[in-house]
Amino acid sequence: MQEVYLGDCLEIMRGLKENSIDMIYLDPPFFTNKRHSLSSRDRCSHYSFNDVWDSYKIYAEYMQSRLIEAKRILKDTGTLFIHCDKSANHILRLVGEDVFGEENFLSEIIWFYKRWSNSANSLTPNHQNILFFSKTKQYKFNKIYSDYSETTNLDQILQKRSRDIHGKAIYAKDLDGNLVSSDEKKGVPLNDVWEIPFLNPKAKERIGYPTQKPILLLDRIIEISTNEGDTILDPFCGSGTTLVAAKLKGRKFVGIDISPEAIDLTKSRLESLVKTESALLNKGRLSYINADEKSLAILSGLDVLPVHRNAGIDALLRRNYLLKPVPIRVQREHETLSEAIGKLSVAALKKGAEIAFLVSTNTMQDLFDLKIENSIVKIIKSPALEINLVIEQQEQSSNNLRNGLVNV
Ligand SMILES: C[S@@+](CC[C@H](N)C(=O)[O-])C[C@H]1O[C@@H](n2cnc3c(N)ncnc32)[C@H](O)[C@@H]1O
C-alpha cells in the first residue's frame, strides 16, 4: 500500500479498513494559535497551514475524534505516536489516555536538539514531545540499543549481572566464584530522551515546509515499532517526511493532508528520496569536541567560550576586537607551529577575525623560520612552555658559568 490522500484526515480515516495499520504517527497542528508559513529555498513555492483555535476544548474535541478513528484502523498489535510540544502536551496526553486507556500509555519521548533562539524572557525551547500509545498490551516493540555512556565502567560492560538473595543486582559468579562474562555486549536499551539534530537551514532534506521534521527522527520511531513490510499511516503528513522514511525503510505507507500544496510536495519527495545524515549521530557528540582536554585545560581561567565543530579554532574570546570575534587555538602535541598557525589563520579569516591567538605548547624553534609579520595570528606561550624555556635558559647560563669558571 502506497497511498497519499488529499482531505481532512477524519473523513479519509473513516474510509480505511479497521485493524489494518501497524503504526500511526501524527504530527498535528500543535495548538500554537499561529498561522505557520514558510517558502521553499528557491522562493518559488509558499507553504502554510492554520493552527488557530477558539479554545482548548475545541482543539481537544478535534483531536479526540481523529484519535478514535486512528484507534479503529490500528491493528491490535499497533502503536501510535503523537508529536506535540509544550502548547498541547498536557491536552493530548489526557485525550490520548481517554481514547487508548491510561494503561496503554507507554512513554513520553523527549526529542532533544540544540538550536539557537531569541526567547529573551524565558528558557530556550530545545525539545518537543512524542506521546507513545499502544492499542492493546500485545503491541509490537523492537528493542534497540544505544552506545554505552562514557561513564559506564568496563566491568559493567564485560560482566554478566544477576541478583543476590535480597534481589540486589550483583556481578554473576560461577560455582568456583569466578566472575562470568556477559554473552553479548549489545549496548544499553534505548531510553526516552533522543538527541536528533534539527534540520539545519542548508540541509538538502529541508524543503521549506513549516514544521518539517527530520527523517532521522521518523527512522527511530519506525525502527522501534514496525518491521519491513508493515503499514504506517501519517494522517497529518505535511511535506511527507514519515512517508519518505517509511519508503526508505521498506515499509508500506498511507499519508493524508488537507493542503493540496503539502500533497504535491509529498508526492515529489516520494519520487526522489533525499535524506540528510547526521554526523552528530554517526560519530557521536564527543567527536565534535575538537579541543582535547589538555588544550581546554590550558585555556581555563581565560574568559573564553569553547568552540566545537571547527578544525582550526578551539575557543573564542568572550570579548570582540574591532567588533570581530577573537579565535584561539592551542598547539597540539604533534603539531608544528607552522601547522597550527596555518589551521588557525584559515579558520579565523573565514570567521572575519582581525586577530587570533595561538597558544604554543611545545617548541618555539620553528618560530624563527615563520613569516608571520602580516599574519593575524599572534603567538603566546603556554605557562608550561614559558616555565620550561626559563628553566632551559637558567640551565644554559649556569652551564656557561661553570664552563667559564673551569676555563679560567
Ligand atoms: C505540523 S504539520 C506536519 C509536518 C510534517 N510532519 C512534516 O514533516 O512535514 C501539520 C499538517 O497537518 C495538516 N492538517 C491540518 N489539519 C488537517 C486535517 N484536518 N487533516 C489532514 N491534515 C491536516 C496541515 O496542512 C499540515 O501540513
The ligand as an ORCA input file, in Angstrom:
! r2SCAN-3c Opt
* xyz 0 1
  C       2.805     20.022     11.805
  S       2.394     19.862     10.126
  C       3.078     18.311      9.687
  C       4.518     18.408      9.256
  C       5.085     17.080      8.787
  N       5.275     16.165      9.881
  C       6.400     17.262      8.040
  O       7.458     16.714      8.463
  O       6.416     17.967      7.043
  C       0.698     19.604     10.245
  C      -0.002     19.322      8.930
  O      -1.359     18.981      9.210
  C      -2.149     19.398      8.100
  N      -3.555     19.411      8.549
  C      -4.179     20.291      9.351
  N      -5.451     19.901      9.576
  C      -5.616     18.733      8.915
  C      -6.685     17.815      8.793
  N      -7.855     18.029      9.396
  N      -6.497     16.701      8.044
  C      -5.321     16.457      7.430
  N      -4.278     17.301      7.505
  C      -4.405     18.415      8.260
  C      -1.551     20.737      7.724
  O      -1.852     21.070      6.374
  C      -0.050     20.465      7.956
  O       0.552     20.054      6.766
*
